[in-house]
């Protein structure tokens, strides 16, 4: 069972947790630098959830825009990371 978990995580549990902590600290520092706080992010998510409920399907267009905006960043990064790991 441990081999399956290690395969899923890509490394041992301990190393994966340490990597996630380091990435969380770096992302947290960057977000704090730009003035974001956990309350801002949670409040924004809550606002968008209520907006979807109150405005119905008009808000789905916003979700599509968010999806495309995120995909513009995430997909190229994913492809580059896969290409880098493919060379090994």
C-alpha positions in Angstrom: 0.0 0.0 0.0 2.9 2.4 0.7 4.2 1.9 -2.8 0.8 3.0 -4.2 0.7 6.1 -2.0 4.3 7.0 -2.9 3.6 6.5 -6.6 0.5 8.7 -6.2 2.3 11.5 -4.4 5.5 11.2 -6.5 7.7 10.8 -3.5 7.6 9.6 0.1 4.9 11.1 2.4 7.4 13.1 4.5 9.2 14.6 1.5 5.9 15.5 -0.1 4.7 17.2 3.0 8.0 19.2 3.3 7.7 20.2 -0.4 4.1 21.3 0.1 5.1 23.4 3.2 7.8 25.1 1.3 5.6 25.9 -1.7 2.8 27.1 0.6 5.3 29.5 2.3 6.5 30.9 -1.0 3.0 31.3 -2.5 1.9 32.8 0.8 4.7 35.3 0.8 3.9 36.3 -2.8 0.2 36.7 -2.1 1.0 38.8 1.1 3.3 41.0 -1.0 0.4 41.8 -3.3 -1.8 42.5 -0.4 -4.0 39.4 -0.3 -5.1 37.9 3.0 -6.9 34.6 3.8 -10.0 36.7 4.7 -9.9 38.5 1.3 -9.7 35.2 -0.6 -12.4 33.4 1.5 -14.6 36.5 1.3 -14.1 36.6 -2.4 -15.0 33.0 -2.8 -18.0 33.4 -0.6 -19.1 36.5 -2.6 -18.7 34.6 -5.9 -20.7 31.6 -4.5 -23.5 33.9 -3.4 -23.3 35.8 -6.7 -23.8 32.5 -8.6 -26.8 31.7 -6.4 -28.4 35.1 -6.7 -27.7 35.9 -10.3 -28.3 32.4 -11.7 -26.6 31.4 -14.9 -25.3 34.8 -15.7 -22.4 34.2 -13.3 -21.5 31.0 -15.3 -20.0 33.3 -17.9 -17.7 34.6 -15.2 -16.6 31.1 -14.3 -15.8 30.4 -17.9 -13.7 33.6 -18.0 -11.9 32.5 -14.8 -11.4 29.0 -16.3 -9.9 30.5 -19.5 -7.8 33.0 -17.5 -6.4 30.2 -15.3 -5.8 27.9 -18.2 -3.7 30.6 -20.0 -1.3 30.3 -17.1 -1.7 26.7 -15.9 -1.6 24.7 -19.1 1.7 26.1 -20.4 3.3 25.6 -17.0 2.0 22.1 -16.9 3.4 21.3 -20.4 6.8 22.8 -19.5 7.0 20.8 -16.3 6.0 17.6 -18.1 8.6 18.2 -20.8 11.3 18.9 -18.1 10.4 15.7 -16.3 10.2 13.7 -19.6 13.9 14.4 -20.2 14.9 12.6 -17.1 
